[in-house]
Amino acid sequence: MKQRWLGSDVVIPDALIQSQYKFAGAAGKHFIAQLPVLIESYLHRWQLTITGACMHGMAALVLPVNTADGSAAVIKFQVLDDETAGEPIALTVWNGNGSACLLEDDPGTGTMLLQRLGDPMSAAIEQRRLSAREGVVTIAELLARLTAFTAPAQIRRLQEIAEQMLDELPFALKQIRDPGHRRIVTACGRAVSEVVNDSKSQLLHWDLHFDNVLAGQYEPWLAIDPKPLAGDPGFDLLPAIDNLFDPAEVLWRFDAMTQIIGLDRPRAKAWTLGRVMQNALWNIQDGEPPADDHLDIARQLLAHR
């Protein structure tokens, strides 16, 4: 697959094209096809000047830009779906309190203009300027701030997602060949069934890990790239427990985060197991077994009192 050039300035990376084609299907193909038009349109509409090379993950293209007054920002293009539609809503609620600031957005396309931040926390850990434990503590402190807000009514509810996961679980369990793995995922489902009627409506980030925390100008670290939900903050713990996975650190990370955020430990454990189950369901849908590190996290938490 060839890369697509937009003039001499912007390249749509081949990895982004492949991930969109694989995971987003027709919507991803349409998104890639429309990117040249979108980029030109929003650079003009918001009076932006590209100042560097593009960045991307699996789902978004990000361009560093300057605004008309010379301020540093980034513009983010992504497929508009159930996960991404809530991102500008959450960023508006947080308004820079622990997160990057939203400067402009177009709800019709999911395009956003955001405050430009620095390097990710993962780089600081890799360069040994920060330990993984310090990173986990910082993430927990950010989550304590972010989840202190009540989710707006239009944000997806965790309860509905959990109910759907429980509906999908019986079929998924039949696809797991290893009986030990099947028992772990079954136990995760049992834990979720005990908290699924949760009435909490706190604003969750859903994906806060070392790559989604960037160095700030007025604060040391700020969160980016939320996929917001309304629910129990215990569902927000797994990314930081799993990131740079170290089996010897699982319980320390879980205990530190629950204490800093001020969570009920049994409920936090149940929702963390629910997150393991969600990832297992996704893997099974992709024809893959549950991830070994997620199974190990669940195994340790199930044995942890």
Backbone as numpy.savetxt, mean C-alpha at the origin, in Angstrom:
# Nx Ny Nz CAx CAy CAz Cx Cy Cz
8.63 -6.86 -25.66 7.79 -5.67 -25.66 8.67 -4.42 -25.66
8.39 -3.50 -26.55 9.22 -2.31 -26.66 8.76 -1.22 -25.70
9.74 -0.43 -25.27 9.40 0.73 -24.48 8.79 1.80 -25.38
7.96 2.64 -24.80 7.29 3.68 -25.58 7.86 5.04 -25.20
8.28 5.77 -26.18 8.90 7.07 -25.95 7.88 8.18 -26.16
7.94 9.16 -25.30 7.12 10.36 -25.44 8.08 11.50 -25.74
8.24 11.83 -27.00 9.23 12.83 -27.38 10.61 12.34 -26.98
11.40 13.22 -26.39 12.74 12.83 -25.94 12.84 12.86 -24.43
11.71 13.06 -23.74 11.76 13.31 -22.31 11.32 12.12 -21.46
10.22 11.49 -21.81 9.61 10.50 -20.92 9.56 9.14 -21.60
9.99 8.13 -20.87 9.89 6.75 -21.32 8.90 6.03 -20.42
7.97 5.33 -21.02 7.11 4.45 -20.23 7.87 3.14 -20.03
8.31 2.84 -18.83 9.18 1.68 -18.63 8.49 0.37 -19.01
9.28 -0.51 -19.59 8.77 -1.79 -20.02 8.18 -2.58 -18.85
8.80 -2.46 -17.67 8.30 -3.20 -16.50 6.90 -2.74 -16.12
6.63 -1.44 -16.25 5.30 -0.94 -15.95 4.29 -1.44 -16.98
4.69 -1.44 -18.23 3.80 -1.95 -19.29 3.44 -3.41 -19.01
4.45 -4.21 -18.70 4.20 -5.63 -18.46 3.29 -5.84 -17.25
3.54 -5.11 -16.16 2.72 -5.30 -14.96 1.28 -4.87 -15.21
1.09 -3.79 -15.96 -0.27 -3.34 -16.27 -0.99 -4.36 -17.14
-0.30 -4.89 -18.14 -0.91 -5.89 -19.00 -1.26 -7.15 -18.22
-0.40 -7.52 -17.28 -0.60 -8.78 -16.54 -1.68 -8.65 -15.47
-1.62 -7.58 -14.68 -2.46 -7.49 -13.49 -3.72 -6.65 -13.69
-3.70 -5.71 -14.61 -4.86 -4.83 -14.78 -5.67 -5.16 -16.03
-5.19 -6.08 -16.85 -5.96 -6.54 -18.00 -6.29 -5.42 -18.97
-7.55 -5.39 -19.43 -7.98 -4.40 -20.42 -7.81 -2.98 -19.90
-8.09 -2.77 -18.60 -7.93 -1.43 -18.02 -6.47 -1.00 -18.06
-5.56 -1.95 -17.81 -4.13 -1.64 -17.85 -3.66 -1.31 -19.26
-4.15 -2.05 -20.23 -3.78 -1.78 -21.62 -4.29 -0.41 -22.06
-5.51 -0.09 -21.64 -6.07 1.22 -21.98 -5.25 2.33 -21.31
-4.88 2.11 -20.06 -4.08 3.10 -19.32 -2.76 3.36 -20.03
-2.05 2.30 -20.42 -0.76 2.47 -21.10 -0.96 3.20 -22.43
-2.01 2.84 -23.15 -2.26 3.47 -24.45 -2.56 4.96 -24.30
-3.21 5.34 -23.19 -3.61 6.73 -22.99 -2.54 7.57 -22.29
-1.49 6.95 -21.78 -0.49 7.70 -21.01 0.11 8.88 -21.77
0.49 8.72 -23.02 1.06 9.90 -23.72 0.11 11.10 -23.71
-1.17 10.83 -23.96 -2.16 11.92 -23.98 -2.34 12.49 -22.57
-2.42 11.61 -21.57 -2.59 12.07 -20.20 -1.43 12.96 -19.75
-0.22 12.52 -20.05 0.94 13.28 -19.61 0.94 14.67 -20.23
0.76 14.73 -21.53 0.76 16.04 -22.19 -0.38 16.91 -21.68
-1.54 16.31 -21.46 -2.71 17.07 -21.01 -2.48 17.70 -19.64
-1.97 16.89 -18.68 -1.85 17.40 -17.31 -0.64 18.30 -17.13
0.41 18.08 -17.90 1.52 19.04 -17.86 1.03 20.42 -18.28
0.17 20.45 -19.28 -0.37 21.73 -19.75 -1.39 22.29 -18.76
-2.32 21.43 -18.30 -3.41 21.89 -17.43 -2.89 22.47 -16.13
-1.89 21.81 -15.54 -1.39 22.26 -14.25 -0.10 23.08 -14.37
0.30 23.39 -15.61 1.46 24.24 -15.88 2.72 23.68 -15.20
3.07 22.48 -15.60 4.17 21.76 -14.99 5.33 21.60 -15.97
6.53 21.53 -15.41 7.74 21.27 -16.19 8.43 20.04 -15.64
8.69 19.05 -16.50 9.39 17.84 -16.06 10.83 18.20 -15.71
11.30 17.68 -14.59 12.64 18.04 -14.11 13.58 16.83 -13.96
13.11 15.64 -14.29 13.97 14.48 -14.13 13.35 13.24 -14.73
14.02 12.11 -14.50 13.58 10.84 -15.06 12.34 10.33 -14.35
11.52 9.57 -15.07 10.31 9.02 -14.47 10.64 7.92 -13.49
9.71 7.69 -12.59 9.79 6.61 -11.60 8.53 5.78 -11.74
8.58 4.55 -11.28 7.38 3.72 -11.37 7.45 2.57 -10.39
6.27 2.05 -10.05 6.15 0.79 -9.35 5.46 -0.18 -10.29
4.61 -1.04 -9.72 3.86 -1.96 -10.56 2.63 -1.31 -11.16
2.16 -0.22 -10.54 0.84 0.30 -10.92 0.82 1.76 -11.32
1.89 2.49 -11.17 1.83 3.93 -11.40 3.10 4.44 -12.05
2.95 5.52 -12.81 4.08 6.27 -13.36 4.14 7.61 -12.63
5.33 7.97 -12.17 5.51 9.21 -11.39 6.60 10.05 -12.06
6.30 11.31 -12.30 7.25 12.23 -12.92 7.60 13.36 -11.96
8.88 13.62 -11.75 9.25 14.81 -10.97 9.03 16.06 -11.82
8.40 17.05 -11.23 8.05 18.27 -11.97 8.26 19.49 -11.08
8.30 20.63 -11.73 8.19 21.91 -11.04 6.87 22.55 -11.42
6.24 23.19 -10.46 5.01 23.92 -10.74 5.35 25.29 -11.34
4.32 26.04 -11.70 4.54 27.34 -12.33 5.34 28.30 -11.45
5.22 28.16 -10.13 5.97 29.04 -9.23 7.33 28.47 -8.83
7.71 27.34 -9.46 9.02 26.75 -9.21 9.06 25.74 -8.09
7.92 25.43 -7.47 7.89 24.46 -6.38 8.10 23.05 -6.91
8.81 22.25 -6.12 9.08 20.86 -6.50 7.87 19.98 -6.17
7.46 19.16 -7.12 6.32 18.28 -6.94 6.53 17.02 -7.76
5.59 16.10 -7.68 5.56 14.94 -8.57 4.14 14.78 -9.08
4.00 14.29 -10.30 2.68 13.98 -10.84 2.59 12.47 -11.02
1.48 11.93 -10.55 1.30 10.47 -10.50 0.14 10.07 -11.40
0.42 9.12 -12.30 -0.58 8.57 -13.20 -0.80 7.11 -12.85
-2.05 6.67 -12.75 -2.34 5.30 -12.37 -3.73 4.91 -12.87
-3.96 3.60 -12.94 -5.28 3.10 -13.30 -6.25 3.46 -12.18
-7.40 3.98 -12.54 -8.41 4.31 -11.55 -9.24 3.07 -11.26
-9.16 2.58 -10.01 -9.91 1.39 -9.62 -10.32 1.53 -8.16
-10.84 0.44 -7.58 -11.33 0.50 -6.20 -10.23 0.90 -5.22
-8.99 0.47 -5.47 -7.90 0.79 -4.56 -7.44 2.23 -4.70
-7.28 2.69 -5.94 -6.68 4.01 -6.14 -7.67 5.15 -5.99
-8.96 4.88 -6.15 -9.96 5.96 -6.09 -9.96 6.66 -4.74
-9.63 5.96 -3.68 -9.66 6.56 -2.36 -8.42 7.31 -1.97
-7.34 7.20 -2.78 -6.07 7.82 -2.40 -6.17 9.33 -2.21
-6.71 10.10 -3.16 -6.80 11.55 -2.92 -7.74 11.91 -1.78
-8.73 11.07 -1.55 -9.66 11.33 -0.44 -8.91 11.23 0.90
-8.13 10.16 1.05 -7.36 9.98 2.28 -6.33 11.08 2.46
-5.61 11.41 1.38 -4.60 12.46 1.48 -5.21 13.81 1.84
-6.42 14.05 1.37 -7.11 15.30 1.72 -7.46 15.31 3.20
-7.92 14.18 3.72 -8.25 14.09 5.15 -7.00 14.30 5.99
-5.90 13.65 5.64 -4.68 13.76 6.44 -4.04 15.14 6.30
-4.12 15.73 5.11 -3.64 17.10 4.89 -2.21 17.31 5.38
-1.35 16.35 5.07 0.05 16.48 5.45 0.37 16.04 6.86
-0.61 15.59 7.62 -0.37 15.13 8.99 0.09 13.68 8.96
1.37 13.50 8.69 1.94 12.16 8.58 2.02 11.64 7.17
1.52 12.40 6.20 1.52 11.96 4.81 1.99 13.07 3.90
2.31 12.70 2.66 2.59 13.69 1.63 1.35 14.55 1.40
1.56 15.80 0.98 0.45 16.70 0.72 -0.04 16.55 -0.73
-1.34 16.51 -0.88 -1.98 16.50 -2.20 -2.15 17.94 -2.66
-1.63 18.26 -3.85 -1.70 19.62 -4.37 -2.84 19.79 -5.37
-3.04 18.81 -6.24 -4.12 18.82 -7.22 -4.51 17.37 -7.49
-5.75 17.15 -7.92 -6.13 15.81 -8.36 -7.30 15.89 -9.32
-7.43 14.87 -10.14 -8.55 14.73 -11.05 -9.24 13.41 -10.74
-10.37 13.44 -10.04 -11.06 12.19 -9.68 -11.47 11.35 -10.88
-11.61 11.98 -12.04 -12.03 11.23 -13.21 -10.99 10.29 -13.76
-9.71 10.58 -13.54 -8.63 9.73 -14.05 -7.73 9.17 -12.95
-7.83 9.70 -11.74 -6.93 9.27 -10.67 -5.58 9.96 -10.71
-5.40 10.93 -11.59 -4.13 11.66 -11.69 -3.99 12.61 -10.51
-2.79 12.67 -9.94 -2.57 13.50 -8.76 -1.27 14.27 -8.86
-1.27 15.48 -8.37 -0.06 16.27 -8.19 0.23 16.31 -6.70
1.44 15.88 -6.34 1.80 15.69 -4.94 3.07 16.43 -4.57
3.16 16.75 -3.30 4.39 17.29 -2.73 5.54 16.32 -3.04
6.67 16.87 -3.47 7.83 16.01 -3.72 8.60 15.80 -2.42
8.89 14.54 -2.15 9.63 14.18 -0.94 10.99 13.60 -1.32
11.72 13.10 -0.32 13.06 12.61 -0.54 13.12 11.12 -0.78
14.22 10.51 -0.38 14.46 9.09 -0.62 13.62 8.22 0.31
13.35 6.99 -0.08 12.56 6.10 0.76 13.33 5.63 1.99
12.60 5.26 2.99 13.19 4.71 4.21 14.02 3.47 3.92
13.62 2.69 2.93 14.36 1.47 2.59 15.81 1.81 2.23
16.04 2.94 1.55 17.40 3.33 1.20 18.21 3.66 2.45
17.59 4.33 3.41 18.29 4.66 4.66 18.66 3.41 5.42
17.78 2.40 5.39 18.08 1.13 6.07 19.19 0.39 5.34
19.12 0.37 4.02 20.15 -0.30 3.23 21.52 0.34 3.44
21.54 1.65 3.56 22.80 2.38 3.77 23.21 2.44 5.23
22.45 1.78 6.09 22.74 1.68 7.52 22.70 3.03 8.23
21.95 3.97 7.66 21.71 5.22 8.37 20.55 5.09 9.34
19.84 3.99 9.21 18.67 3.71 10.05 18.57 2.20 10.18
18.26 1.73 11.38 18.08 0.29 11.55 16.65 -0.09 11.18
16.46 -1.37 10.87 15.11 -1.84 10.54 14.17 -1.63 11.73
14.66 -1.83 12.93 13.81 -1.61 14.11 13.41 -0.14 14.23
14.33 0.76 13.97 13.98 2.19 14.00 12.94 2.50 12.93
13.08 1.84 11.76 12.10 2.04 10.71 10.72 1.56 11.10
10.65 0.40 11.74 9.36 -0.14 12.18 8.72 0.78 13.21
9.51 1.29 14.13 8.98 2.22 15.14 8.43 3.47 14.46
9.15 4.00 13.48 8.68 5.18 12.77 7.38 4.90 12.03
7.28 3.75 11.38 6.05 3.38 10.68 4.90 3.29 11.67
5.14 2.68 12.82 4.08 2.58 13.83 3.64 3.97 14.30
4.60 4.86 14.49 4.25 6.23 14.91 3.43 6.94 13.83
3.79 6.72 12.57 3.00 7.31 11.48 1.59 6.71 11.45
1.49 5.40 11.61 0.18 4.76 11.60 -0.69 5.24 12.75
-0.07 5.49 13.90 -0.84 6.01 15.03 -1.48 7.36 14.67
-0.78 8.17 13.91 -1.33 9.46 13.49 -2.37 9.30 12.39
-2.04 8.48 11.40 -2.93 8.35 10.24 -4.26 7.70 10.63
-4.20 6.67 11.45 -5.41 5.94 11.82 -6.21 6.62 12.92
-5.73 7.76 13.40 -6.52 8.54 14.37 -7.69 9.24 13.70
-7.67 9.30 12.38 -8.75 9.97 11.63 -9.86 8.98 11.31
-11.08 9.46 11.31 -12.23 8.66 10.89 -12.30 8.67 9.37
-12.54 7.50 8.79 -12.62 7.40 7.33 -13.89 8.05 6.81
-13.81 8.82 5.72 -15.02 9.35 5.09 -15.92 8.22 4.59
-17.18 8.53 4.40 -18.17 7.51 4.05 -17.85 6.80 2.74
-17.18 7.49 1.79 -16.96 6.88 0.48 -15.77 5.92 0.44
-15.04 5.79 1.54 -13.91 4.86 1.59 -14.41 3.43 1.75
-13.79 2.50 1.05 -14.17 1.08 1.14 -14.07 0.58 2.58
-14.99 -0.26 2.97 -15.01 -0.78 4.33 -14.28 -2.13 4.40
-13.41 -2.24 5.39 -12.70 -3.49 5.62 -13.66 -4.63 5.89
-14.73 -4.37 6.59 -15.69 -5.43 6.91 -16.21 -6.10 5.64
-16.53 -5.32 4.62 -17.04 -5.90 3.38 -15.97 -6.73 2.68
-14.73 -6.26 2.71 -13.63 -7.01 2.10 -13.41 -8.31 2.86
-13.46 -8.25 4.20 -13.26 -9.46 5.01 -14.36 -10.48 4.75
-15.60 -10.00 4.63 -16.70 -10.92 4.35 -16.50 -11.62 3.00
-16.03 -10.87 2.02 -15.77 -11.47 0.71 -14.64 -12.50 0.80
-13.59 -12.19 1.58 -12.50 -13.14 1.75 -12.99 -14.44 2.36
-13.85 -14.34 3.37 -14.37 -15.55 4.01 -15.23 -16.35 3.04
-15.94 -15.67 2.15 -16.72 -16.38 1.13 -15.82 -17.13 0.16
-14.67 -16.56 -0.16 -13.75 -17.17 -1.12 -12.89 -18.27 -0.50
-12.79 -18.28 0.83 -11.84 -19.17 1.50 -12.07 -20.66 1.24
-13.31 -21.18 1.32 -13.48 -22.64 1.13 -12.92 -23.15 -0.20
-13.19 -22.42 -1.27 -12.65 -22.85 -2.57 -11.13 -22.75 -2.57
-10.59 -21.65 -2.02 -9.14 -21.46 -2.03 -8.43 -22.55 -1.25
-9.00 -22.97 -0.13 -8.35 -24.01 0.68 -8.17 -25.30 -0.11
-9.09 -25.58 -1.00 -8.99 -26.80 -1.80 -7.81 -26.75 -2.78
-7.32 -25.55 -3.05 -6.21 -25.40 -3.99 -4.84 -25.51 -3.30
-4.84 -25.52 -1.96 -3.57 -25.58 -1.22 -3.21 -27.05 -0.99
-2.14 -27.49 -1.59 -1.78 -28.91 -1.54 -1.17 -29.32 -0.20
-0.34 -28.46 0.37 0.36 -28.80 1.61 -0.62 -28.73 2.78
-0.84 -29.84 3.50 -1.82 -29.81 4.60 -1.44 -28.86 5.72
-0.14 -28.71 5.98 0.28 -27.76 7.01 -0.04 -26.34 6.63
0.19 -26.00 5.38 -0.14 -24.66 4.91 -1.66 -24.44 4.94
-2.39 -25.50 4.61 -3.86 -25.39 4.62 -4.36 -25.12 6.04
-3.75 -25.75 7.02 -4.16 -25.55 8.42 -3.91 -24.11 8.85
-2.77 -23.54 8.42 -2.45 -22.17 8.80 -3.46 -21.20 8.19
-3.75 -21.35 6.90 -4.70 -20.45 6.25 -6.11 -20.64 6.83
-6.46 -21.87 7.18 -7.74 -22.12 7.83 -7.82 -21.39 9.17
-6.73 -21.43 9.93 -6.69 -20.73 11.21 -6.80 -19.22 11.02
-6.21 -18.71 9.95 -6.35 -17.28 9.65 -7.82 -16.94 9.40
-8.50 -17.79 8.64 -9.91 -17.55 8.38 -10.74 -17.60 9.64
-10.41 -18.52 10.54 -11.14 -18.63 11.80 -10.96 -17.34 12.63
-9.74 -16.81 12.62 -9.48 -15.58 13.37 -10.28 -14.41 12.79
-10.34 -14.32 11.46 -11.08 -13.23 10.83 -12.57 -13.34 11.14
-13.09 -14.56 11.15 -14.52 -14.74 11.40 -14.92 -14.22 12.78
-13.95 -14.15 13.70 -14.25 -13.68 15.06 -14.28 -12.16 15.15
-13.72 -11.45 14.15 -13.67 -9.99 14.21 -14.35 -9.33 13.01
-14.93 -10.14 12.13 -15.43 -9.61 10.86 -16.55 -8.59 11.05
-17.30 -8.68 12.13 -18.39 -7.73 12.36 -17.92 -6.47 13.05
-16.63 -6.20 12.93 -16.01 -5.01 13.50 -16.72 -3.75 13.00
-17.05 -2.86 13.90 -17.73 -1.63 13.52 -16.78 -0.44 13.44
-15.47 -0.68 13.60 -14.53 0.43 13.58 -14.46 1.04 12.18
-14.20 2.34 12.13 -14.15 3.04 10.84 -12.98 4.01 10.80
-11.84 3.59 11.36 -10.65 4.42 11.30 -10.07 4.37 9.89
-9.38 5.44 9.50 -8.83 5.54 8.16 -7.50 4.80 8.09
-7.47 3.73 7.33 -6.29 2.87 7.21 -5.49 3.23 5.96
-4.18 3.03 6.05 -3.30 3.24 4.90 -3.29 2.02 4.00
-3.20 0.85 4.57 -3.28 -0.47 3.94 -1.94 -0.96 3.38
-0.97 -0.07 3.10 0.26 -0.55 2.45 1.48 0.22 2.92
1.61 0.43 4.22 2.72 1.24 4.73 3.91 0.35 5.08
4.93 0.44 4.25 6.17 -0.32 4.44 7.35 0.60 4.13
8.57 0.08 4.16 9.76 0.91 4.08 9.88 1.68 2.76
9.29 1.18 1.68 9.35 1.89 0.41 8.27 2.95 0.27
7.26 2.91 1.13 6.18 3.89 1.07 6.27 4.92 2.18
7.46 5.06 2.74 7.75 6.14 3.69 8.96 6.89 3.12
8.78 8.17 2.86 9.84 8.98 2.25 10.29 10.09 3.19
11.54 10.48 3.00 12.09 11.59 3.81 11.36 12.88 3.47
10.99 13.63 4.52 10.28 14.89 4.33 11.17 16.08 4.57
10.66 17.25 4.27 11.40 18.49 4.51 11.13 19.05 5.89
9.86 19.02 6.31 9.49 19.59 7.60 9.28 18.53 8.66
9.21 17.28 8.24 9.17 16.14 9.16 10.18 15.12 8.65
10.75 14.31 9.52 11.75 13.34 9.06 11.20 12.37 8.02
9.96 11.86 8.24 9.40 10.84 7.37 7.91 11.08 7.17
7.44 10.80 5.94 6.03 10.94 5.62 5.57 9.75 4.77
4.31 9.38 4.91 3.74 8.26 4.18 3.27 8.68 2.80
3.39 7.75 1.85 2.86 7.96 0.50 2.05 6.74 0.09
1.38 6.86 -1.03 0.74 5.74 -1.74 -0.25 4.94 -0.90
-1.19 5.59 -0.24 -2.19 4.83 0.52 -3.18 4.14 -0.41
-3.70 3.02 0.05 -4.82 2.33 -0.58 -5.89 2.23 0.51
-6.56 3.33 0.81 -7.27 3.47 2.09 -8.48 2.55 2.24
-8.69 2.17 3.49 -9.84 1.40 3.92 -10.38 2.02 5.20
-11.62 1.70 5.52 -12.22 2.09 6.80 -12.33 0.84 7.65
-11.65 0.83 8.79 -11.69 -0.37 9.61 -10.76 -0.32 10.79
-10.30 -1.50 11.21 -9.45 -1.66 12.39 -7.98 -1.50 12.00
-7.20 -0.67 12.71 -5.79 -0.47 12.37 -4.94 -1.73 12.45
-5.43 -2.78 13.10 -4.68 -4.03 13.11 -4.42 -4.57 11.71
-5.27 -4.19 10.75 -5.10 -4.64 9.37 -3.93 -3.94 8.69
-3.37 -2.92 9.33 -2.28 -2.15 8.74 -0.88 -2.64 9.13
-0.78 -3.67 9.94 0.52 -4.04 10.51 1.39 -4.90 9.60
0.79 -5.78 8.81 1.57 -6.81 8.11 2.65 -6.26 7.19
2.42 -5.22 6.39 3.49 -4.77 5.50 4.80 -4.48 6.20
4.74 -3.84 7.36 5.97 -3.51 8.08 6.55 -4.72 8.80
5.72 -5.71 9.12 6.24 -6.95 9.71 6.95 -7.77 8.65
6.43 -7.76 7.44 6.94 -8.59 6.36 8.10 -7.95 5.60
8.13 -6.62 5.53 9.14 -5.93 4.73 10.54 -6.20 5.26
11.49 -6.48 4.34 12.83 -6.91 4.74 12.70 -8.04 5.76
12.01 -9.07 5.36 11.57 -10.12 6.28 12.72 -10.75 7.05
12.54 -10.81 8.36 13.48 -11.47 9.27 12.64 -12.26 10.25
12.65 -13.59 10.16 11.79 -14.39 11.05 12.05 -14.14 12.52
13.27 -13.75 12.87 13.59 -13.50 14.28 12.98 -12.20 14.79
12.50 -11.34 13.87 11.97 -10.04 14.25 10.45 -9.96 14.22
9.78 -11.03 13.80 8.33 -10.99 13.61 7.61 -10.55 14.88
7.86 -11.24 15.97 7.12 -10.95 17.20 7.53 -9.61 17.80
8.82 -9.25 17.66 9.23 -7.93 18.16 8.49 -6.84 17.40
8.41 -6.96 16.09 7.73 -5.94 15.28 6.25 -5.87 15.64
5.61 -7.03 15.77 4.18 -7.03 16.10 3.95 -6.39 17.47
4.74 -6.76 18.46 4.56 -6.22 19.81 4.83 -4.72 19.84
5.91 -4.28 19.16 6.25 -2.86 19.16 5.14 -2.04 18.50
4.64 -2.52 17.38 3.64 -1.75 16.65 2.31 -1.69 17.41
1.89 -2.79 17.98 0.63 -2.76 18.72 0.73 -1.85 19.93
1.89 -1.84 20.57 2.06 -0.97 21.74 2.08 0.50 21.34
2.83 0.85 20.29 2.95 2.25 19.89 1.62 2.79 19.38
0.91 1.99 18.59 -0.37 2.46 18.04 -1.48 2.41 19.09
-1.28 1.58 20.11 -2.28 1.45 21.17 -3.41 0.52 20.79
-3.07 -0.63 20.21 -4.07 -1.57 19.72 -4.38 -2.66 20.73
-5.58 -3.18 20.66 -5.94 -4.39 21.39 -5.21 -5.55 20.72
-4.34 -6.23 21.48 -3.46 -7.22 20.86 -4.20 -8.39 20.22
-5.20 -9.00 20.89 -5.90 -10.11 20.23 -6.58 -9.69 18.93
-7.19 -8.51 18.91 -7.82 -8.05 17.68 -6.78 -7.74 16.61
-5.67 -7.13 17.02 -4.61 -6.83 16.06 -4.04 -8.12 15.47
-3.92 -9.15 16.31 -3.44 -10.43 15.79 -4.42 -11.02 14.79
-5.71 -10.95 15.11 -6.73 -11.50 14.21 -6.70 -10.79 12.86
-6.59 -9.46 12.88 -6.59 -8.73 11.62 -5.29 -8.91 10.85
-4.17 -9.10 11.55 -2.92 -9.40 10.86 -2.99 -10.77 10.19
-3.61 -11.73 10.88 -3.83 -13.03 10.26 -4.77 -12.89 9.06
-5.72 -11.97 9.15 -6.60 -11.70 8.03 -5.84 -11.18 6.83
-4.83 -10.37 7.10 -4.01 -9.85 6.00 -3.20 -10.98 5.36
-2.72 -11.90 6.18 -2.04 -13.08 5.63 -2.99 -13.87 4.74
-4.23 -14.03 5.20 -5.21 -14.75 4.41 -5.49 -14.03 3.09
-5.59 -12.72 3.13 -5.83 -11.96 1.90 -4.71 -12.20 0.89
-3.48 -12.14 1.35 -2.35 -12.38 0.44 -2.35 -13.80 -0.09
-2.73 -14.76 0.77 -2.80 -16.15 0.33 -3.86 -16.32 -0.75
-5.01 -15.65 -0.59 -6.06 -15.72 -1.60 -5.58 -15.14 -2.92
-4.87 -14.04 -2.86 -4.34 -13.45 -4.09 -3.35 -14.40 -4.77
-2.47 -15.01 -3.97 -1.51 -15.94 -4.56 -2.22 -17.10 -5.24
-3.22 -17.63 -4.56 -3.95 -18.77 -5.12 -4.66 -18.38 -6.41
-5.21 -17.17 -6.46 -5.84 -16.69 -7.69 -4.84 -16.60 -8.83
-3.57 -16.35 -8.50 -2.52 -16.26 -9.52 -1.88 -17.62 -9.79
-2.44 -18.69 -9.20 -1.90 -20.03 -9.41 -0.63 -20.32 -8.64
-0.41 -19.59 -7.56 0.79 -19.76 -6.74 0.42 -20.18 -5.33
1.34 -20.84 -4.61 1.05 -21.19 -3.21 1.20 -19.97 -2.32
0.65 -20.01 -1.11 0.87 -18.91 -0.15 2.36 -18.69 0.08
2.74 -17.45 0.27 4.16 -17.11 0.44 4.70 -17.67 1.75
5.93 -18.18 1.70 6.54 -18.79 2.87 6.68 -17.81 4.03
7.07 -16.55 3.73 7.25 -15.60 4.82 5.93 -15.26 5.49
4.85 -15.17 4.70 3.54 -14.89 5.29 3.08 -16.06 6.15
3.32 -17.27 5.68 2.95 -18.44 6.48 3.73 -18.47 7.78
5.01 -18.09 7.73 5.82 -18.08 8.94 5.33 -17.03 9.92
4.95 -15.84 9.40 4.39 -14.81 10.26 3.14 -15.32 10.95
2.24 -15.94 10.18 1.01 -16.46 10.77 1.31 -17.55 11.80
2.25 -18.41 11.48 2.60 -19.51 12.40 3.08 -18.94 13.74
3.94 -17.92 13.68 4.45 -17.32 14.91 3.34 -16.60 15.69
2.50 -15.87 14.99 1.43 -15.15 15.68 0.41 -16.10 16.31
0.11 -17.19 15.61 -0.85 -18.16 16.16 -0.32 -18.79 17.45
1.00 -18.91 17.56 1.59 -19.48 18.77 1.89 -18.44 19.84
1.73 -17.17 19.48 2.10 -16.06 20.36 0.92 -15.66 21.25
1.14 -15.57 22.53 0.08 -15.19 23.48 0.23 -13.74 23.90
